[in-house]
Amino acid sequence: MRAASATVDPQEIERFAAHAEAWWDPEGSFRPLHRLNPVRLDYIRQHLTAHFGRSVSSLRPFDGLTLLDIGCGGG
């Protein structure tokens, strides 16, 4: 069996690490992504509740489900 090789690019890690502090500042250079996030989450909620037959007005419509969001838009 062949040993797994790493797919992490150290230069990519450095590039994103350099933006880490700004990423969390809602008024910083990533402000457009912060402003878009509520719209994005509403879209996801609407479609997932419809797909899984859940109530969109429920406070916890995804109880019992395991979900993975892989599209933050930051990189």
C-alpha angles and dihedrals in degrees: 000000000000119000116246115252125217117255095192114118109212091208090056090050090052092048094053093040088057089059097041097102094045091047092069096045107098090199096044134090092297092055093119090060092048090051092048095049098081090052091047092049092048090052091050092047093050094050098041094048089051092047095049096037093244129146111261089207093057116112090225108024094160100054109141094020129105112218133180122200109201101168113077093146095226101108 
